[in-house]
């Protein structure tokens, strides 16, 4: 006894021509914001690494990092730029941006990238306030921004640009996918 197996073919009830599988020439390819999100996370790592560098340097050449407890002397205490607490705020916000960025890489929606842009904007403002602060002490040397402040500031500005680009790509890819569904 011989069993004959019929070859599998697509069932076409209406005798339609095959559908094209490639995108039309006038429709742009759908892009993902994931490369921008990876760049953003790398820049946040640079910012966090710069927190251990010297952000403030005085007349005698000794530098202070934003996480140094030497910043909390005299009148310069509490939750203001130029204090150790403010450095901890930067560290905490960098952790928030990292978590939101990792979640956005996993699911790069417009909402996730918008939340990421908002949190990166807050991190940008807080970091720039720290960079421009004056942690000078009354009977001590005048402090000004050092290499750590510049590295951290450039990293957070570039991270903000990457968040903007990720939101733009996510918005455009959503719009192009909605356009392709409607046509």
URHUTA-V742937 format. One record per backbone hydrogen bond with DSSP energy under -0.5 kcal/mol. NH is the residue of the N-H (numbers start at 1). CO is the residue of the C=O. Records with the same first field share a line. If there is no record, write none. Layout:
NH=CO, CO
This chain:
4=2
5=3
12=10
13=11
27=24
28=26
37=33
38=34
39=35
40=36
41=37
42=38
43=39
44=40
45=41
46=42
47=43
48=44
49=45
50=46
51=47, 48
52=49
53=50
55=53, 64
56=64
57=144
58=62
61=58
63=61
64=56
67=51
68=65
71=68
72=69
73=71
76=73
77=75
80=78
83=80
87=66, 83
88=84
89=85
90=86
91=87
92=88
93=89
94=90
95=91
96=92
97=93
98=94
99=95
100=96
101=97
102=98
103=99
104=100
105=101
106=102
107=103
109=107
113=109
114=110
115=111
116=112
117=113
118=114
119=115
120=116
121=117
122=118
123=119
124=120
125=121
126=122
127=123
128=124
129=125
130=126
131=127
132=128
133=130
135=133
137=141
140=137
144=57
146=55
148=54
149=54, 146
150=146
151=147
152=148
153=149
154=150
155=151
156=152
157=153
158=154
159=155
160=156
161=157
162=158
163=159
164=160
165=161
166=162
167=163
168=164
169=165
170=166
171=167
172=168
173=169
174=170
175=171
176=172
177=173
178=174
179=175
180=176
181=177
182=178
183=179
